Amino acid sequence: MSPVTMGVDGAGDILVPTYPERAKARNARRNPRAAVCVLSDSFNGDWVQVDGAVTAVDQPAAIDDLVSYYRSISGEHPDWAEYREAMVRQGKVLLRLTVERWGPISRGGFPERLVDPTS
């Protein structure tokens, strides 16, 4: 497992951009099952494991999915033509994980007896 930035599209699929030579892309092609660990923003916060079917979407089909990814994490791009050109030039691949199972949400962190209620 490796840390990634991910987005979520309108269908609830998890979107992960990567390069075709990365292990995550090779693994998705070899085994159509994947898991991601989604962490909260704070250290010691909640987290959840999400499992599902994963597909690697190559160029040129990946472009629309890469746009969906960008929109889900950053909103509108100031120059979509420039963004699309950069994704083609970089040969970006998009991994699409269709969520089939998740949970439970881990409350993790320190045991309650070690948490200082005044901090």
C-alpha positions, 0 to 999 in steps of 0.5 A, a space after each residue: 500500500 502506498 499513500 495517494 491523493 484520491 478523489 470521489 466521482 459522482 457515482 461514488 467511485 474512488 479515483 487515483 491518478 498515477 503513471 503506468 509504470 507505478 506498482 499500483 497501476 501494474 497491480 491493478 492490471 494484474 489483480 482487479 481487487 484493491 483496498 485503500 485506507 482512508 485517513 482523517 485529516 488529523 493524526 490519531 483520527 478516524 480511518 476506514 478501509 475501503 475494498 472493491 474492484 479496480 480498473 486502470 483507465 489508459 489514455 485517451 479514455 483516462 482524460 475525462 476521468 482525470 478531469 473528474 478527479 481534479 474537480 473532486 479535489 480542487 474544483 474548476 481548473 483555470 485552463 482545462 485545455 492545458 490540464 488535458 494536454 499535461 495529462 496526455 504529455 505525462 501519460 497519466 493513468 486513472 485507477 477507478 475503485 468501485 466501492 463494494 465494502 468498507 468499514 468499520 470506521 476505526 476510532 483508533 488512536 489512544 485509549 480513552 484512559 490516556 486522553 487528557 480531557 483538558 487538552 
